[in-house]
């Protein structure tokens, strides 16, 4: 017996806004929505495909009344695939992210960012071919 990692859920105040932000970051699309939830992904999962092999999880944004009051214990890390890390940080700023200080200290190879509702994520090393 085994399980599959199928969704990552993010509690938030505005699921539509965060889904739009993360769709732009990850080049995902909205695959499901309801009054209090928006789900995004790079594919539309079916039970058959999920049983057949491990696929990338989708991300769900669920409306909750409480706010974020501490550093996230779980966060997304992203690696740019066609630009430098610095260029990706600038792009995320344009989308509404801000740089975050979570006591990571200076001289790190990654940049901690916060999405429009303050959820931390990290921009890691670029995966772009050399020269980009």
C-alpha positions in Angstrom: 0.0 0.0 0.0 1.1 3.5 -0.8 -0.1 7.0 -1.1 0.6 9.8 -3.6 1.3 13.4 -2.9 -1.5 14.9 -4.9 -2.2 18.5 -3.5 -0.5 21.1 -1.5 -3.1 23.3 0.3 -2.5 27.0 1.2 -4.8 28.7 3.6 -5.4 32.3 2.6 -7.8 35.2 2.5 -8.1 35.6 -1.3 -7.8 32.3 -3.2 -8.4 34.0 -6.6 -5.5 36.5 -6.0 -3.0 33.9 -4.8 -4.0 31.4 -7.5 -3.4 34.1 -10.2 0.0 35.0 -8.6 1.2 31.4 -8.4 -0.1 30.6 -11.9 2.1 33.4 -13.2 5.1 32.2 -11.2 4.8 28.6 -12.1 3.1 28.8 -15.5 0.2 26.7 -14.1 -3.5 27.1 -15.0 -6.6 27.0 -12.9 -8.0 23.5 -13.0 -10.9 23.8 -10.4 -12.6 26.5 -8.5 -15.5 26.9 -6.1 -16.7 29.7 -3.8 -13.9 29.2 -1.3 -11.2 27.3 -3.2 -9.1 27.6 -6.3 -6.9 24.7 -7.5 -4.0 25.2 -10.0 -1.7 22.8 -11.6 0.5 21.9 -14.6 -1.9 19.1 -15.5 -5.5 18.0 -14.8 -5.2 14.9 -12.6 -7.3 11.8 -13.1 -7.5 8.9 -10.7 -6.0 6.6 -13.3 -3.0 8.8 -13.9 -2.4 9.3 -10.2 -2.5 5.6 -9.5 -0.2 4.9 -12.5 2.7 7.1 -11.5 3.8 10.0 -9.2 2.9 13.3 -10.9 3.5 16.9 -9.8 1.1 17.9 -7.1 -1.5 20.6 -7.7 -1.8 23.6 -5.4 -5.1 24.6 -3.7 -5.8 27.9 -2.2 -8.6 27.7 0.4 -10.2 30.8 2.0 -9.9 30.9 5.8 -10.8 33.6 8.3 -7.6 33.7 10.3 -4.4 35.5 9.2 -0.8 34.3 8.9 1.0 35.2 12.1 4.4 33.3 11.9 6.9 32.0 9.5 5.6 29.1 7.4 6.9 25.7 8.4 6.3 24.5 4.8 7.0 26.6 1.8 7.6 26.3 -2.0 11.0 26.6 -3.5 11.3 27.6 -7.2 14.2 27.5 -9.6 14.2 29.7 -12.7 14.6 27.6 -15.9 15.3 30.4 -18.5 16.7 33.3 -16.6 19.1 34.1 -13.7 18.1 34.0 -10.1 18.3 37.8 -9.9 16.1 38.2 -12.9 13.5 35.8 -11.4 13.5 37.7 -8.2 12.8 40.9 -10.1 10.0 39.2 -12.1 8.4 38.0 -8.8 8.6 41.5 -7.4 6.7 42.8 -10.5 4.0 40.1 -9.8 3.6 41.3 -6.2 6.1 39.4 -4.2 8.4 41.0 -1.7 11.8 40.0 -0.3 11.4 38.5 3.2 13.7 38.2 6.2 13.3 35.0 8.1 16.7 35.3 9.8 18.4 33.5 6.9 21.5 35.7 7.2 23.6 37.3 4.5 25.5 35.5 1.7 22.9 32.8 0.9 22.6 31.4 -2.6 18.8 31.7 -2.4 16.4 34.6 -2.0 13.5 34.3 0.4 10.4 36.0 -1.0 6.8 36.4 0.3 3.8 36.1 -1.9 1.0 38.8 -1.8 -0.4 37.3 1.5 3.0 36.9 3.1 3.7 33.2 2.5 7.4 32.6 2.2 9.0 30.9 -0.7 12.6 30.7 -1.9 14.1 31.4 -5.3 16.9 29.0 -5.7 19.8 28.6 -8.2 19.0 29.0 -11.8 18.5 25.9 -14.0 18.9 27.9 -17.2 21.6 26.8 -19.6 24.9 28.5 -19.2 25.1 32.0 -20.6 21.6 33.1 -19.7 
